[in-house]
Amino acid sequence: MQSMLDEVILDITKYWYESLPTQPSLSESRELYPLKLIRFLRLKHSFKRSMAQVDRGDSLYALSQDPNMMRFVALGLGFKPTTLNQMIGDQYLETTDAFLKRARETAPQLENESIYQALRNVWIANTIQVFMGHPVELTDAIFAYSMLYPLSDNLLDDPDLSGDTKRHFLTRFRLRLTGEHVLPQNDNEAMVFQMIKCIEMQFDRFAFPEVYDHLLAIHDAQADSLRQQERPLSKAEILTLTFTKGATSVLADGYLINGTMTPEMYRFLTYYGIVLQLCDDLQDQMEDKCACHQTIFSTASNELLVRNTLRLYDLSQKSLNLIPACADPAIDTEMKLLLSRSIAYLICDAIFTHRKRYVKTFYAQCNRAYFLTFKQQNALKQLMLKSADKFSLQFSGGTPAEIFFRDSSRA
């Protein structure tokens, strides 16, 4: 397992350094401003019509049944509403509702940001379920794994805890992942160990050893990543730590869905996990810089930031070309396009959020290449935030929009 992971990461590292894209290509065509304006006004109209009919207390699933809302989401990603329904159906929204309810019942102490972190992994797992030919559903293993790392990350990211305290926790955490009986030392540890037990109930350790090999791999990558905030690292060290953490995180999802994996799916998920980690780091660059957390974006000069942003988009497109074929070729094509446009959204949102760090010529090129202007995209985002108080998912201290459309994400 480790040799295969090392081999794929070495290939990706080589590709990263050799990739020197010079022009952004964030959409299929470059459109004139009047066409972007028309699209923006249509999106705004669909969203306002949908929100006018929303009742307080509606679930995400109920909201998804409104044709204006589905039209808004579809147009926002460049699809016909019927096409989007065929791709994601109701299962994604039902799974989201089920997860939010279960997460709040299981760990009511978690902040909304931590719930969002866990929910993002559920969505990633749902997408992998589609590519693996599994039903889109919230399994016990996916729920537990999605909760596991917000619970542990909250401890590891706590600036008030010493490095020794964090290392002792990681040691006990690792022992529990190997199957050892470990007594938790606090409520947070007890919850972490409960999630591992939940995974063990679905995947027997002897029948599915690769599941636990990869849970150990993401654990070790998390432990290694502590070095990103402890001492100055070289660019090569930062890149290796980032790639390993991103890859192992999503590989664990794959094994927790299927128990085993083909070499083709392993390679794709390694690429995809790295792309998602890089998207997180791109969005969090200023937060990471203030926290002295070293990433390839937080430590980059403005010139290198442009180059790394282009490399990220280029790598994302390469990763999507590695997706193993689905049983339905039409769904295969559309899902690839959905992921491509979703990644483009994340990158463009980060470019707009951190626009002061980007040279004006690059910012202008990206603004022209995207299917909306960045200001139009941000206006829609703010509209959703302002409208969020029309409905609630019983989150204490927050709204769904604050979860789905916050300025940055952490995985």
N, C-alpha and C positions, 0 to 999 in steps of 0.2 A: 504493500500500500504506500509506504513512505517513499519508496524508490519511484513509483509512478507519479506521485505528487511532485516530488523534486524534479522529475523530468519535464512535466508539463509547465511548472513554474519557471524552469530554466528557459523553455521555449518562449514563454510569454515575456520574460525579462529581455531576452534577445530581441523579440519583436518590438518591445517598448522603446528600446534604445535606437533601433534601426528605423522606426516609424517617424517620419518628419513631414507630416501633412502641413501644407501652407495655407489652405483655404478652408474655412468652415463650410460644411454641407449639412445643415441641420434640418433640412426638409427636402422633399423630392424636387421642388422647383422654387425659383425666386420670383415672388409675385410683386406687382406694383402696389403701392400704398392703398389706392382706392379699393382693390380687391381685399386686402387685409382689413380695411375699415368695414367693408360689407360683412365679412365673416365675423368680426368682433361684435357688430351691432346685432347680428342674428344670434350669436351666443348669449349676449346680454339679455335680449328679448326672451329667449327660451328659459333662461335661468329665472328671470323675474316672474314669468308666467307660472313656472313651477312653484316658486316660493310663495306666491299669492294663494296657492291652494293647500299649502302644508299646514297641518294641525300640530300644535305643540304635543310632544310625546310620540310623534311618528318614529318608527324604526327606520334604519337604513333600507331594509327590505321594502317597507311600505313606500318609502320615498322613491325607490327605484322603479316602482310600478307606474309612476307618473310619466306620461310620454314626453312632456316638456323637459323633465330632468334627464331622461335617457337621451333625448335629442341634444341637450346641452353637453353631456359627457361625450357623446359620439362626435359632435362637431368639434369639440375642443381637442379631440385626438385625430380629427381628419377622417372619420368613418361615417358611413350611413348608419342610422340608429338600428336598422334591422341587422346589419352586419355585426355590430357590437353585441347585440342580444344573442346572436348565434355563437359568438366567441365565448362570452362569459356567462350568459344565461342568468338564472336566478341564484345559482349555487354559490357564486362568490359573495353575494350580498347576504344570503342565508348563513354562510359560514362566518362572515364578519359579525353579524348579529349574535350568533351562538358563542363566538369567542368573547365578545365584549361582556356578555352576560356572565359567562363562566369565569372570566378573569376577575370581574368585580366581586363575585361570590367567593372565589378562592383566595384572593389577595386584596381585600378592600383598602389596605394601607398604601398600595402603589399609587404614585402620582400619574396624572394623565400622560405625561411624557413617556413614562415607563410602559404604560399600556400601549401607546403608539408604537414604541420600539418593538414590543412583542407582536402587535398586529401586523406590522410590516413583514415580519418573518412568516406569519400565517399566509399572507398574500403571495410571498415568494414560493412557499410550499404548494399553494393552490396552483400556481403556474406550472411548477414541476410536475404536479399530479396530471395536468393536461398533457404534457409532453411524454409522460410515462404511461399514459393510457389508463390512469386511475380515476375514479369518481372524485369530483371536487368536494371535499368534505373536511370537517374538523375531527381528526382522529385524536385519541388520547395522547399518542406519542408526539404529534405535531403541537398540540396544546402545551404539553409539558416542556418540550424543547423551546418553544417560543417564549415561555415564561422564565425558563431557566436563566437566560443571560441578562434580561433586565434585573432579575433578582441579584445575580452575582455582580453585574456591572455596577449596580448602585453602591455596592460595598467597595469595589475596586476603584471607582471614580471619586470616592469620598475624600476630599482634600484634608479632612480632619484626622484621618486614620494614617498611622505610620506605615512605612514600607514593610516593616516586620510583621505587623498585624495582618496586612494583606497577604503576605507570603504564607503565613500560618494558615489562613483561610484556604488559600489555593492548595496547600498540601493536603488538608482534610478533604477538600472538594475532590481532588484527584484520587485519593484513596477510595472515596465513595463511588466514583466512576468505574474503578477497577472491580467493584463488587464487594469491597470490604465493608464490614459493619462499623460505622463511625457515629459516635454520639454528637449531635449538634451542640454548639456552645451558645447559641442564641436563636431567637425566633427566625431571623433571616436565614440562617443556615438550615434550620428545620424545614423551612419552605423549599429551599434548594434541594435538600435530600428527598423531600416528598415528590418533587418533580422527577427525580431520577427513578424513584420507585414506580411512578406512573409509566415511565418508558419500559421498565423491566416487566411490567404486567402485560405489555403488548409484544415485546421482542425478547424472547428467551436468550440469555447470554451465550449458551452453548450452541444454539441453532443459528444465531445471527451475530457472530463475533465481530464482523465488520462494522456493525452499528456502533458498538462500544469502542472499537479502534478509532472511529472518526469522532466520537464524542470526546475521547481523550486527545485527539489531534487538535480540535478547536480549543479545548481547555489549555493545552500547552501553548498554542498560538496566543491565547489571551494572556497567559502568564508572561510570555516573551515580550508582548507588546508593552508591558510596564516599562521596558527599557526606553520607550519613546518619550518618557517624561522624567527619566532619572539622570541621564548624562547625554552629552552631545553625540550624535550619531552621524555616520557618513551617509551620503545619498543612497549608496548601494545597500546599506543596512536598513535604512528606512523603507526602501522599496521591497526588500525581502520580507520584512516583518508585515508590511501592509498586504502584500500578495498572499502570504501564508494565512493570515487571519481571515481575509476575504474568502479565499478558496475553501478552507476547512469549514467555515460557517455554513456555506451552501451545500457542500458535499454531505455534511451531516443531515441536512434536510432530505437529500436524495435517498440516503440509506434508511432514514426514518419513515420514508414513504414505501419503499420497495423491499428493503432488507438486503438487497444485492444491487449491482449496477453493471451495465455493459461498459467496456472501455470508451466507447463513443460518448455515452452520457457522462461518464466521469470527466472526460476532457472538456465537454461543454460546460458542465457545472463548475469546474475549476475556473475557466475563463469568466463565466457569468458572475461568480462570487467575487472575483477580483474587481470586475467592473462596478458592481454594487458598492463595494467598500470604497473604491476611488470616488464614486459619486457622493458618498457620505462625507468623505474627507474634503472634497471640493466645496460642498455646501457649508461645512463646519470650519473652514480655514481660519477665519478670524477668531472664533471661539477657541480653536485649538492653539492658535498663536498666543492668545492671552493666557491660556492655561499651561504654556510651555510644553505642549504636546506636539511632538515633531511628526509632521506628515510631509509628503512631497509637495503639497500645496501651501501649508502654513510656513514652510521654511524657504519657499521659492522667491526669487526676485520677480519683479513684474514681468520681465521678459521671459523668464523660465516658466512662469505661471501660464502665460499664453501657450507656450509650446506643450506643456503638460496637459492643458485643457484639450488641445487638439489631439494629442496622443490618446487621451481618454476616450474621446468620441470615436476615433479610428479603431481603438481596441474593442469598443462596444459593438461596432458593426462587424468586426471579425468574429466576435463571440457568437453573434446571432447566426452567422453562416455555418456554425458548427452544431446547431441544434439537430439532433437525430430526427429523422422523418416521422411524422405522426401517421396514424392509420388513415386520417382524412387529410388529403393534400391541401384542400381549401382552408381548413382550420389551421394547418401548419403555416401556410403563407400569411394568413391574417394575424396569427398570434405573433409571428416574427415582426410584422409591421407594428403591432400594438406595443411590443416591448421596445422596438426602435424609437417610436415616438414618445413613449414614456420616459426613456433615458434622455432623449433630446430635451424633454420638458425639464427634467431635473438639472441638466447642464445649463440650460438657458436661464432657469430661475436662479441658479448660483451666480452666473455671469452678471445678471441684473442686480442681485443682492450685493455683490462685491465689485460693482462696476468701477469704483474708484481705484481699484488695483489693476484694472485692465487698460491697456493703451487704447486711445480713442479710435484708431483705425480698425483694430481688431473688434472692438465693441460694435462699431458701425457695420462691419462685415457680417457679424453674427446676427445683428438686428435685421439686416436685409435678408439673410438666408432663412430665417425662421418664418413659419406660416402666419404668425401674428407679430406685431412689433412687441418688444419687451414691455413697453409701457402698457400696451393693451392687455397683455397676459397678466401683468401685475394688477391692473384695474379689475380684472375678473376675479383674481385671487382675493383682493380686498373686498369686493362685493360679496363673495361667499362668506368671508369672515364676519362682515357686518350683518349678514342675514342669518347667521347661525343661531341666534337666540330665538328664532321662530320654532325650533324644535330641540328636543333634548333626549339624550340616551341615558339619563340618570347618572351622569358623571358629576362627581362632586368637584366644583370649582372649575369646570371647563365645558366646552362644547365640542361636538364632532368636528367642526371646521378647524378648531384649534389643533386637533389631532392630525387631520388629513392635510392641512395646508399651512403648517407652520413654516417659518423661514428656513429652518435647517432640520436635519435628521441625524440620528445616531443609531448605529447598528453595532 
